[in-house]
Amino acid sequence: MEALKVIEKIITNPPIPHEPYKQTLKNWAMYCLRDRGFIVIYAQNADFAVQFKTGEKLYFKVTNNVIDVDGKVNWIVWDSTTKTTSLITTQS
């Protein structure tokens, strides 16, 4: 899906760096996506969702530990060692 490629680019090249001592990974990711014009909404079984004008939604969870990734939703993963974020999709 083209939207996931755009979201991955935003997450890996964010408008502001993630600073764990200033904001949570979830709030940072939601800010980055909203800053680029995405509609970020509440999601019951995920940390948040991105909703499109068609009504379609992509669900995301965030984590600081790649072990948490379960493949059921898209994941935004923060690596504190390299200080980088990555996107792991359900299509990966």
N, C-alpha and C positions, 0 to 999 in steps of 0.2 A: 504494500500500500504506500502510495506516494506521501501521505501525511506522516507516516512513521519515519520516513527518511528526513523530512523537514524537522520533525520533533527531535530526532537523533542529532541533527546538525545544531539545533538550538542548545541541547543538553551538553554536547561535547565542546561547543564554542559559545558559551553563554554570554549574555549582555553584561553580567556582573559575575565575579568569581564566587563560588560557594565558600563561605567562611563559617565553619561549624560553631564557632564561639559566638557568632552574631545571630544566626538564624538556623532553623531546622532544615533538613534536606527537603522535606515536604513543602514547606513554605517557599524555599528558594526555587524549587522546580516549578511550583505553581506561578510564582512571580515571573520567571523566565518565559513561560509559555504565554501568560497573559500579556507580557510586554511585547510579544510578537503577534498579538491579535487573536490568539486562541481563546475559546470560551471554556473556562475550567469550572467544573461543577462538583458538587458533593457526590460521592459514590458509596453505596452501602457496603459492598464487599471488596472495596479497594480504598486506597488513600484519596484518590480523586479520579475524575474522568474528564476527558476532553470531548466536548459535544460539537458536532458540525451542523451546519444549516439544514442538512438533509435529515437530521434527527439521529444519525448514527453516532455512537459513542465509542471511544477507546478508553479502556480502564488501565490505571497505573497504580503500582505500589512502589514505595521507596525503601531502600535499605542501605546500611553501611557494611553489610556482610553478604557476599555473593552466595553463601551457603543457604540463605533464606529463599532464594529464587526457586519458584516451583513450576514455572511454565504455564500457569493458568491465566495470568494477566501479564501485561508489559511491566517491566521493572526498570527503575532508575537506580543505579548502583553507584555509591560514592566509595572510592578507594582512597583511604586516608594516607596510605603509604606514598602513592604517586600524586595524590591530590587532584584526581581526575574523576569525571563522572562518565558513565556509559549507559547505554540503553540496551536492555535485553528484551527482545520481543517474543511474543508467543509463536512467531513464525521462524525464530532462530533455530 
